[in-house]
């Protein structure tokens, strides 16, 4: 049995998969899934201890001992830093110490010792692989989703935060600490007022302007309420959504122009629940851009749909298909 762990800024989800069990389209079959809001209170070990508790819960439910797991794949929101060679999470939507009390998170953490805590509890024989959640989602989309056979591609999540996994000429990009693709913390706008504080401490970066966690602070409505109002035709909401798509569209264009990408697949809670409404608006942001760079580029919804996070973790400990 292999365990799949999906850690986001909003929730943690854990499931098991049995080697060789395949479903429709050749995708692995995932077992029962448990999920909880991401732990953000207590000590810096609260989050990895939550992961271990959920792992034991799904193992107990299926009659499997934690020590008997052959592998654990962890797709975690980043960025990461390496401490003694082990992955430590420095995520601005989890670690409240990065931007300080103004950000409103209920802790003063600067980092979460994810890998060290997990390795203490797992058997030495259990393979543990931790990657940025969007790198993992990219690998899953390349294995079983909308990016199969596409050598230069990316996966982009529009969710609590903004994250990207990148592949150029068949090579997945990771960087010195596994943080390649954190373009959500790049600047594409000069709108850097008091309500545009990112959890990383930046003001006016992409995540501070369009991420799901930023909208209520900036606009006064959460993503669901804003998008429902826009779909109903409310002029102000439509204007706000068009501005969000303009900012995110700039980021998408910058990625395509910089890396010469063929395709980007989109996922994440903000996007997924309103994909039919948002996809054409995002595509339209590329219509007037330099066609020599974007003319043969495609922007699509994630082929793994709302299960991309679960398959992302599994892809980390699976053989490529």
C-alpha positions, 0 to 999 in steps of 0.5 A: 500500500502507498499513502497519498498526502495532500497538504494545502493552505486550507485542508489536509487530505490523506488516502491509500492506494494499492499497487497495481489496482487500476480503474477507468483510463488506466488511473490507479484506484484511490481508497477512502479519503480523510480530510481536515482543515489544515492545522495552524495552531499549537507548535510548529510540529502541529501540521506534520503531527496532524498528517501522521494522525490521519495516516494512522486513521486511514491505515486502521480503517483498511487494516494496514499498519503504518510500518507496512506502507511501502511509500508515502507521497506528500504533495505540500504547499511550499515554498520549502527550505532544506534544513539538514537536507530535509524539507521544511515548509515555509508557506505564507498561508500556514506560517503566520510569523512570515508576514506578522500579526497583520496577516491574521494567522493564529501562529507565529511559525516561521517554518514547519519541520515536515520531513523530519517529523514524518521520518521519525514516525515512519519505518526506515523501509518506507519510501518518503517523497515530498514535493511542492504540490504543483510539481506533484500535480504536474507529474500527475497530469503528465501521467494520467491527465491533460499533459500526457505527451506534452514535453513543455507544459505547466500545471497552475493552481488557483486556490488558497494560493497561486502555485505552478509546476513547470516542465521544459523539454520533458524535464520537470524544474525544481531548483535549489530548494524545490521551489521552481514555479513559485511565480505567485510571488512575482509582481505583475501589477503596481496595485500594492495598497494596504489590502494587498499584503501577501502572507510572505510579506510581499505587497502587490505580488500575484498571490496577494492580488488574486489568490482565494485567501486575498479576495475577502481582504481586498474586495470584501467578498470571498471567492465563492460569493464574488464569482456567484455575483459575477455569474449573476451579472452584477456589474461590480463583481464582473469588473473585479473578476475581469481584473483578477483574470487580467492579473492571472492572465499576465502571469500565464503569458509571462510563463509561456513567453519565458519558457516557450510552453505548449500547454498549461492545465488549470486546477485549484478550488477557486478555478475548479468551481467556476471553470466554465466561467473563468477559462474563456476569460483567462484565454481571452487575456492571451488573444492580443499578446505576441502570437509568435509565442502564444499562437500554438499554446493551449490553456485547458482544465486539469484532466484529473479534475477535482482529484488532481491533489490526491493523484499528485501525491500518488504520482510522486511514488509511482512509476511513470506511465 
